[in-house]
Amino acid sequence: MELTQRKSTRLQKYDYSQNGYYFVTICAKGKQKLFGEIVGDGVYDIPQVKLSGIGEIVNKYIRQLDTQYNNVCIDKYIVMPNHIHLIVKIATAQKDGNTLCGTSQAPSPTNAILPKLISLYKRYCNREYGENLFQRSFHDHIIRNEADYQRIWNYIDTNPAKWKEDRFYIAD
């Protein structure tokens, strides 16, 4: 039996350690609604995510991601019932003319920070919960300009209100 070759979701020959903003989506294993539920549906009750216990774990580690790398900032995020959206800012620091990436002080311009960051994040969440919570890999989009950034920011802000139209939506 021949196994199918999994297609890489990374942009070929793109250095994911370079300065920039990235829109990242991480899905729950099997796209199960593990992280919470959308509550509120009306004029006075704006839809929002009510996190489950697992959702609290994944939320906690998102907020800790900034501390894992000096040059990484989680600019905006939302934990949805079965997926997570993040805007990740990577800003490499310069020291004596060398690019610093990650927690190492050694120059490493081809170090792919984004995949390592997501891997570390998943590992922390899985370890605390005791089993794998996530699908393999993640989706990313390189944010190319201010208009793209604003569109994605707005998408994250309005995601709970548009849950039933979301491509990851699964009815109860």
C-alpha positions as CSV (number, residue, x, y, z in Angstrom):
1,M,0.0,0.0,0.0
2,E,1.4,3.4,-1.0
3,L,0.9,6.3,1.4
4,T,-0.1,9.6,0.0
5,Q,2.5,12.3,0.1
6,R,1.3,15.2,2.4
7,K,1.6,18.5,0.7
8,S,3.5,21.2,2.6
9,T,1.5,24.2,3.6
10,R,4.6,26.4,3.9
11,L,5.5,28.8,1.2
12,Q,8.5,27.4,-0.6
13,K,11.8,29.2,-0.2
14,Y,10.2,31.7,2.2
15,D,12.3,32.5,5.3
16,Y,9.7,32.3,8.2
17,S,12.2,33.9,10.6
18,Q,12.3,37.3,8.8
19,N,10.4,40.3,10.2
20,G,6.8,40.4,9.4
21,Y,3.2,39.5,10.4
22,Y,1.7,36.1,10.0
23,F,-2.0,35.0,10.2
24,V,-2.0,31.5,11.7
25,T,-4.9,29.1,12.1
26,I,-4.6,26.0,14.3
27,C,-7.4,23.4,14.3
28,A,-8.5,21.1,17.0
29,K,-8.0,17.4,16.4
30,G,-10.8,16.2,14.1
31,K,-12.2,19.8,14.2
32,Q,-14.0,18.8,17.4
33,K,-15.4,21.6,19.5
34,L,-13.0,21.2,22.3
35,F,-12.2,24.8,23.2
36,G,-15.6,26.2,24.0
37,E,-18.9,27.4,22.6
38,I,-20.4,30.6,21.1
39,V,-22.8,32.2,23.5
40,G,-25.0,35.3,23.1
41,D,-27.1,35.9,20.0
42,G,-29.0,39.1,19.8
43,V,-28.9,42.9,19.7
44,Y,-27.9,43.3,23.4
45,D,-26.0,40.0,23.8
46,I,-23.0,40.1,21.4
47,P,-21.8,36.6,20.4
48,Q,-18.6,35.6,22.2
49,V,-16.7,32.5,23.0
50,K,-17.2,30.9,26.3
51,L,-14.1,28.8,26.9
52,S,-14.2,25.2,28.1
53,G,-11.5,23.9,30.5
54,I,-9.5,22.9,27.5
55,G,-10.1,26.3,26.0
56,E,-8.7,27.9,29.1
57,I,-5.5,25.8,28.7
58,V,-5.0,26.8,25.1
59,N,-5.7,30.5,25.9
60,K,-3.2,30.4,28.8
61,Y,-0.4,29.2,26.5
62,I,-1.2,31.7,23.8
63,R,-0.7,34.5,26.3
64,Q,2.7,32.9,27.3
65,L,4.0,32.6,23.7
66,D,5.4,36.2,23.8
67,T,7.8,35.0,26.6
68,Q,9.2,32.1,24.6
69,Y,11.0,34.2,22.0
70,N,12.3,37.7,22.5
71,N,11.3,38.7,19.0
72,V,7.8,37.3,18.8
73,C,4.6,39.0,19.7
74,I,1.0,37.7,19.5
75,D,-0.6,40.8,18.2
76,K,-4.2,39.5,18.1
77,Y,-5.9,36.2,18.6
78,I,-9.1,34.4,19.2
79,V,-9.9,30.9,20.5
80,M,-12.9,29.6,18.7
81,P,-14.8,26.3,19.6
82,N,-12.6,24.2,17.3
83,H,-9.8,26.4,16.0
84,I,-7.5,29.3,17.0
85,H,-6.6,32.3,14.9
86,L,-3.4,34.4,15.7
87,I,-1.7,37.3,14.2
88,V,2.0,36.7,15.0
89,K,4.6,39.4,14.7
90,I,8.2,38.4,14.3
91,A,10.7,41.2,14.7
92,T,14.3,40.0,14.7
93,A,16.6,41.9,17.0
94,Q,20.0,43.0,15.8
95,K,23.1,42.6,18.0
96,D,26.6,43.3,16.6
97,G,25.2,43.0,13.1
98,N,23.9,39.5,13.6
99,T,20.3,38.5,13.4
100,L,19.0,36.8,16.6
101,C,16.2,34.3,16.3
102,G,14.5,32.4,19.0
103,T,15.8,32.0,22.5
104,S,19.4,31.2,21.3
105,Q,21.9,34.1,21.1
106,A,23.6,32.5,18.1
107,P,22.9,34.1,14.7
108,S,20.5,32.0,12.8
109,P,18.9,33.8,9.8
110,T,17.3,30.6,8.3
111,N,15.8,29.5,11.6
112,A,12.0,29.0,11.0
113,I,10.6,30.6,14.1
114,L,7.0,30.3,13.2
115,P,6.8,26.5,12.9
116,K,8.9,26.1,16.0
117,L,6.7,28.5,17.9
118,I,3.5,26.6,16.9
119,S,5.1,23.3,17.7
120,L,6.2,24.5,21.2
121,Y,2.7,25.9,21.8
122,K,1.0,22.6,20.9
123,R,3.4,20.6,23.0
124,Y,2.7,22.7,26.1
125,C,-1.1,22.5,25.7
126,N,-0.9,18.7,25.0
127,R,1.3,18.1,28.0
128,E,-1.0,19.9,30.4
129,Y,-4.1,18.3,29.0
130,G,-2.6,14.8,28.7
131,E,-3.4,14.1,25.1
132,N,-3.1,15.5,21.6
133,L,-5.6,18.4,21.1
134,F,-4.6,19.6,17.6
135,Q,-4.6,18.5,14.0
136,R,-1.2,18.0,12.5
137,S,0.4,21.2,11.1
138,F,-1.2,24.6,10.9
139,H,-2.3,27.1,8.2
140,D,-0.4,30.4,7.8
141,H,-0.8,33.4,5.6
142,I,2.0,36.0,5.3
143,I,0.4,39.4,5.9
144,R,1.7,41.6,3.1
145,N,0.4,45.1,3.7
146,E,-1.7,47.3,6.0
147,A,-5.0,46.5,4.2
148,D,-4.4,42.8,4.6
149,Y,-3.6,43.3,8.3
150,Q,-6.8,45.3,8.8
151,R,-8.9,42.7,7.0
152,I,-7.5,39.9,9.1
153,W,-7.8,41.9,12.4
154,N,-11.5,42.6,11.6
155,Y,-12.0,38.9,10.7
156,I,-10.7,37.8,14.1
157,D,-12.8,40.5,15.9
158,T,-16.0,39.4,14.2
159,N,-15.4,35.6,14.1
160,P,-17.7,34.7,17.0
161,A,-20.6,36.7,15.5
162,K,-20.1,34.9,12.1
163,W,-19.5,31.4,13.6
164,K,-22.4,29.8,11.7
165,E,-20.9,31.1,8.4
166,D,-17.3,30.0,9.4
167,R,-15.7,27.3,7.2
168,F,-14.8,25.5,10.5
169,Y,-18.4,25.6,11.8
170,I,-19.9,22.2,12.8
171,A,-23.5,22.1,14.0
172,D,-24.3,20.6,17.4
